[in-house]
Amino acid sequence: MRQGIGTGAAVTVIGEAMACGVTDMGDAARIVEETGMVVPPRHSPALMEGWQKLIELGPPARQQLGWMAREHIQQYYSLEQIVQRYETFYMSLVKEQSCVA
């Protein structure tokens, strides 16, 4: 679990941290959803509580969270998904532009 200070983080970094916990900044909470722990920024007691919860889960449950996080990232944030979203977005702009012209 890591406490961040800045805003925004790469999906890859968030994906790798999901089973450990991430700071609730930028899109982190939306990306993590139910596959990890999200704590408020600069809130050490919440960070400690999150770590404690993860420790109490035990190794099998933490491993399960890790697998769920991996599947979530692969399903929604893989390179193929990101490329598809950009392509859809750009095609909508082209379509919109051709309707205006």
N, C-alpha and C positions, 0 to 999 in steps of 0.2 A: 504494500500500500504506500502510496506516495502523495505527499501534499504538494500541490503545485501553487505557484504564485502568479504565473502569467495566464493569459487567456488563450484558449485553443491548444490543441495537440494533434499530432498526426494520428490517423486511425490506427496505424500499425502499432504505435506506442501504446495507445489506449487498449488495443486488442491484446497486446502482450501483458498488460497490467490488469486486465479484467478480473482474473481470478484472485488477484491480490487486493485490488481496490484502487480507485482513482478519485481525484479531487473533483468536486462538482463545479467545473468551469467549462465554459464553451459548450460544446456538444457532448461532453463526456458522459453525462447521465443518460442522454438519449441513445448513445452508442452502446453503453454497458447494459442498459435495461435491467433485467433480472439475473444476469449472468455474473454478477460481481458486486462489490461493495463500493458505494459512492459516499464520500465524506465532504463536508463543507471546507472550503479553503481556509488555511491558517487556523484550524480548530483542532488543536492537539488532543483534547479529551475525546472528540469524535474519532480521531485517528486511532487512539488507543483502544476505544471501544470496538471499532471495526476490526482491529488486529485480534482482540480478545475473542470476538465472535468467530473469526476464521480459525483461530487455534482450537476453540471448543468444537468446531465442526468435525475435526479429525481429518486424517489424510484421505480416506475414501471420498468424503463429501467435497473436500477441496479439489481433489482430482476431477470429480464430476463437474464442479463449477468450471474448471479449466477446459474440459471437453465441450461443455455448453458454450463457453465463450468462443472457443475456436470455431465451432459450427456456426455460431451467430455471425462472426466476422466473415467467414467464408461465404455464408449465404447472402449477406447484405453489403459487405464492404470489400469483396475481392476485386482484383484488378478488372476482371470481366464485368462485374456489376458497375463499377465506377465508369468504365468506358461506355457501357450501355446507357447509363444515366446521362452522360455528356452527349452521346449521340442522339438520344431522344430529345434532349434540350435543344441542341443545335438544329435538329430537323424541325422542331416546332417553330423556331425562329425563322427558318427558311420558308416554311409553310405560311406563317403569319405575314412575312414580307411579300410573298407572292400574292396573297389575298389583298394586300394594300395596293399593289402595283397595278 
